[in-house]
């Protein structure tokens, strides 16, 4: 990909784990515990023990919101993936990630048909083309059985993210699964521990259908954590509503965190087309 974005794991956004290689999620984040029980871990399994680790949000008893690249694997020749979701706040892990989540709920993938998976293959896309195309990076998992005992998350209303961004402190709470580091800093060894973690950062700007966050936890007092691989598809909570879905972040020093907006643009259009929201 001829772009200075250096999107992590095809880069961070891809969240694909080949042959059980470790994936990093909220680096330098905090344990979420049971604060967001409607945020779950998505595990996709393919041939030859290929695993895909992502995060999603329960938005009705049988629907999980996530990123398109989480439910439309882009590796040619690896066949179909099967999916399960669990909402435990900690998933037992052995050697990074185990066999499929046997106690998870099966789900049927439903990616945005306008999303181009080649964006995460490292093709001949310019930064402008990549950013515009990633606005379509939204998808759903339709669960085989309803989830009970968990209240689904609420989604923002039309233009609500735009209004939220004008606040004095437009802080985003992102929640996802993965490891921290062995010493709790950004320089330690990544350890996959299976906890649901969270980060906190301010909105930097809105552009088209994308929310850009400013994740510089080492230089911004009061903020913490950087979402990365394994967090793909995770929610950006704005107050108590989901305002965006995490798509990608950079590792070039700019610390940009990008999410697909749910209040306007392609993200909202997809949800309307699936009957998830009705404006």
ROTI-36002 format. One record per residue (C-alpha): residue in one letter; x negated, y, z. Coordinates in steps of 0.001 Angstrom, whole numbers, plus 500000, padded with zeros to 6 digits. Each point is the difference from the previous one (the first is absolute). Layout:
// ROTI-36002
aXYZ/...
END
This chain:
// ROTI-36002
x500000500000500000/x498406503265498948/x501125502018502965/x498411501560503074/x502879498728502136/x498218496747500833/x503323498502501048/x499105497349502619/x500206496110499143/x500952500370496419/x499416501572502911/x502014501085503104/x503292499913498236/x499679496516498655/x499977498220503357/x499176496795498155/x497973497489501971/x498129497530497813/x499200496665501569/x500711501247503541/x497543502901499918/x500668502477502798/x502212503037499305/x499868503173502030/x503117501866501034/x500352502969502380/x496350500846500652/x499625501862503273/x503724499747500643/x501975499263503132/x502041496954501012/x503655500525499144/x501423497249502223/x503792499964499778/x500399503662499051/x500881499137496389/x501513496482500030/x501447500494496499/x496499500102498465/x498876496543498905/x497052498165498517/x500419498647496460/x497945496983498977/x499990498906496370/x498481496629499177/x498870498876496583/x498118497078498437/x496606498999501394/x500697501596503392/x500066503539498649/x501648502296502503/x501530503437499725/x500413501985503223/x502261503055500131/x502393501837502288/x503699500714499552/x502954501603501773/x503394498453500688/x502542502470498572/x503060497746500221/x500370496503501505/x498888498286496756/x497826502616498285/x496356500941500580/x498515503123498420/x496383499818498827/x497664500944497127/x500476498621496502/x496441498714499870/x500782497864503056/x502811498130498247/x498576499947496474/x496539498413500188/x497871501110497092/x497407497213499813/x500491498185496724/x499846496231500139/x500842499629503690/x503647499158499469/x502904501042502175/x499717501021503630/x502495499027502689/x500765502383502827/x500828499876503684/x500510502803502492/x499601500042503766/x500837502803502406/x497903498832502931/x497776502781501339/x497059497615499859/x499423497158497570/x497626497263501091/x497059499858497648/x497246497456499550/x497052500634497675/x501482503316498887/x503346498703498734/x501538496563500321/x502346497964497868/x503404501552499168/x502100501394502818/x502055496878500618/x502352501838502323/x500377502985497665/x503114500735497944/x499678499264496253/x500559502918497670/x500631500553496279/x497816502731498453/x501623502961498243/x497354502471498740/x500871503252498293/x500114499027496283/x498434503365499120/x496837499157501966/x496940499052497935/x497883497405501860/x497060500778497713/x499462503127502105/x498341497816502631/x497912497972497570/x497384502690499438/x501045500886496446/x499398503066497878/x502227502336501984/x499101503594500735/x500583501315503541/x503061501889498758/x501460496893498362/x499298497915503085/x501621502438502395/x503050500456497812/x500390496250499523/x499638499269503708/x503200501989500624/x501763496852498793/x498268497761502574/x503083498931501948/x501778496671500381/x502258497839502123/x500108496514501451/x503474498478500212/x499999497632502968/x501538496533499913/x501683500574503369/x500977503110501958/x497744501217502780/x501778500152503337/x499102501920503138/x498092502733498144/x501504503340499002/x499063500902496411/x498092503227499425/x501768503039498610/x498893501646496757/x499702503718499365/x502726501939498235/x499593501852496704/x497196502606500195/x499445499261503686/x496258499365499544/x499707503367498275/x501674501702502949/x497953498006502522/x496731501044498318/x500768503654500761/x499955499453503754/x497221501410502144/x498710496469500715/x501205497654497257/x498431496926501609/x500431496558498451/x500020496815502110/x498869497091497831/x500447496428501297/x498408496862498544/x498181496732500671/x496340499079499989/x496824500438501964/x498197502758501699/x496264499619500585/x498023498115502613/x498914503201501751/x503140502088499398/x498175502436497692/x499857500516496246/x496544498466499772/x500583496681501751/x500598496595498465/x503591499486498738/x501862497334501959/x503286498552498772/x502063499684503164/x503553500079498639/x501273502864502138/x502508502572498833/x498078503292500152/x500716503625499223/x498294503176498853/x500962503667500290/x499094502671497452/x501441503213498554/x501519500461496555/x497503501790497777/x502254500664497021/x502813498685497840/x499523499522496283/x502722498498497854/x501153496747501547/x496966499652502297/x499306501008503601/x496314500668500655/x498814499651503576/x496760501330501468/x498490497128501970/x496851501426501550/x500234498603503530/x496377500710500849/x500358503722499366/x503645500751500791/x500830500123503701/x503113498075500967/x500091497832496867/x498770496437499676/x499729497101497600/x499660499493496259/x502344497533498229/x498196497663497618/x500323496518498472/x502721497946501651/x502003503176500660/x501246500229496427/x503769500449500028/x499995501271503587/x502378502796501030/x499230503652500570/x502346500958502831/x501042503644500083/x501707500408503333/x502035496797500176/x500569499492496249/x497909498367497283/x498951502744497605/x497470498180497807/x498341496650499259/x496193499725500178/x498455499345496578/x496275500840500092/x497246501928501719/x496505501149499112/x496572499175501408/x498135502877498334/x499977502277503034/x503216501811499124/x502025497631502208/x503126500407497897/x502873497701500878/x502724499720497353/x503585498870500479/x502950499691497627/x502668502520501007/x503470498692500819/x501813503338499956/x499440500823496313/x498322498787496814/x499482496438498748/x500084498475503489/x503474501266500739/x501193499182496481/x498946496362500485/x501795499720503340/x503131501487498450/x499804497498497128/x499952497152502517/x502914501390502023/x497809500475503082/x501030503659500150/x502887501790498388/x499718503751499413/
END
